[in-house]
């Protein structure tokens, strides 16, 4: 995860499993410390807009952060108090929760400039499930059949559309999204228990399981597993 760029990598998780995954009996997410100066004080903000600010999910996040020595954590709710906004502005880690993509975007869109500024100032953004999708170019309303009116712009940090833990539905929504946009943006599905690290130059590295890539070639939707992808800007 090391980088010399002022911008830190973006971390996209299909679900919360990687927050508690261990390698050689040590938390995988301890690698977050590699992105910051040694002994730098760390704070972590949890934005639960997509799950309706469910406290139990924040508690899980807090436990994960404590496992790597980060105890200065705060849940950012839809109230968006002055204290919460100040905390986001200075946080080293900002996690966007899973849940409903559109529901979460109603709050996130209000503070998008603040989150973008935090990233530019060196914060690491982590998106889980819906949060991972929101870090990409487009989100969608949760419906069985999507039309263009169901699509909406999100943060746009990465030139791709993402799906999360949707293997059982054969990536139905992501397939529809790529088709609806005519393949102008690649689709990347993040498998359950897995994640992606996206560097500032849009190099994508899969964690634990390959990403499922969707693109259109010769007017056909093409699907393939990939461990590494270089996205076009």
SULNORCOR-V762720 format. One record per pair of residues at least 6 apart in sequence whose ideal C-beta (glycine too) atoms are under 6 Angstrom apart, sorted by the first residue. I is the first residue (numbers start at 0). GAP is how many residues later the second one is. If there is no record, write none. Layout:
[[I & GAP] [I & GAP]]
//
This chain:
[[0 & 30] [0 & 33] [0 & 34] [1 & 32] [4 & 195] [6 & 193] [7 & 27] [7 & 116] [8 & 188] [8 & 190] [9 & 115] [9 & 125] [9 & 147] [9 & 188] [10 & 115] [10 & 186] [11 & 115] [11 & 120] [11 & 178] [11 & 183] [11 & 184] [12 & 115] [12 & 182] [13 & 150] [13 & 151] [13 & 176] [13 & 178] [13 & 180] [14 & 114] [14 & 150] [15 & 44] [16 & 176] [17 & 177] [18 & 10] [18 & 45] [20 & 7] [26 & 40] [26 & 41] [28 & 39] [29 & 38] [34 & 89] [41 & 28] [41 & 50] [42 & 29] [42 & 48] [42 & 49] [43 & 21] [43 & 26] [43 & 29] [43 & 49] [44 & 29] [44 & 31] [44 & 42] [44 & 43] [44 & 46] [44 & 49] [45 & 12] [45 & 15] [45 & 29] [45 & 49] [46 & 29] [46 & 49] [47 & 10] [47 & 49] [48 & 55] [48 & 58] [48 & 59] [49 & 47] [49 & 49] [49 & 50] [49 & 53] [49 & 54] [49 & 80] [50 & 6] [50 & 46] [50 & 48] [52 & 24] [56 & 40] [57 & 17] [61 & 11] [64 & 8] [73 & 13] [75 & 8] [77 & 29] [87 & 26] [88 & 29] [90 & 32] [91 & 31] [92 & 31] [93 & 29] [93 & 31] [94 & 31] [95 & 31] [95 & 35] [95 & 38] [96 & 31] [96 & 34] [97 & 30] [97 & 31] [97 & 32] [98 & 31] [100 & 29] [100 & 32] [100 & 38] [101 & 39] [103 & 26] [104 & 34] [118 & 6] [126 & 8] [128 & 35] [131 & 30] [131 & 32] [132 & 6] [132 & 29] [133 & 20] [133 & 21] [134 & 20] [134 & 22] [135 & 22] [135 & 24] [135 & 25] [135 & 26] [136 & 19] [136 & 24] [136 & 48] [137 & 13] [137 & 23] [138 & 13] [138 & 15] [139 & 6] [139 & 10] [139 & 11] [140 & 9] [142 & 7] [145 & 30] [147 & 32] [157 & 40] [158 & 72] [159 & 25] [159 & 26] [159 & 28] [159 & 71] [160 & 16] [160 & 24] [160 & 26] [161 & 26] [162 & 8] [162 & 11] [162 & 26] [163 & 26] [164 & 27] [170 & 18] [173 & 13] [173 & 15] [177 & 9] [177 & 36] [182 & 32] [182 & 33] [185 & 29] [186 & 27] [187 & 23] [187 & 25] [188 & 23] [189 & 6] [190 & 18] [193 & 13] [193 & 14] [193 & 15] [194 & 12] [195 & 8] [195 & 10] [196 & 8] [197 & 6] [201 & 29] [202 & 27] [203 & 25] [204 & 23] [205 & 21] [209 & 15] [209 & 16] [209 & 17] [210 & 15] [211 & 13] [212 & 11] [212 & 13] [213 & 9] [214 & 7]]
//
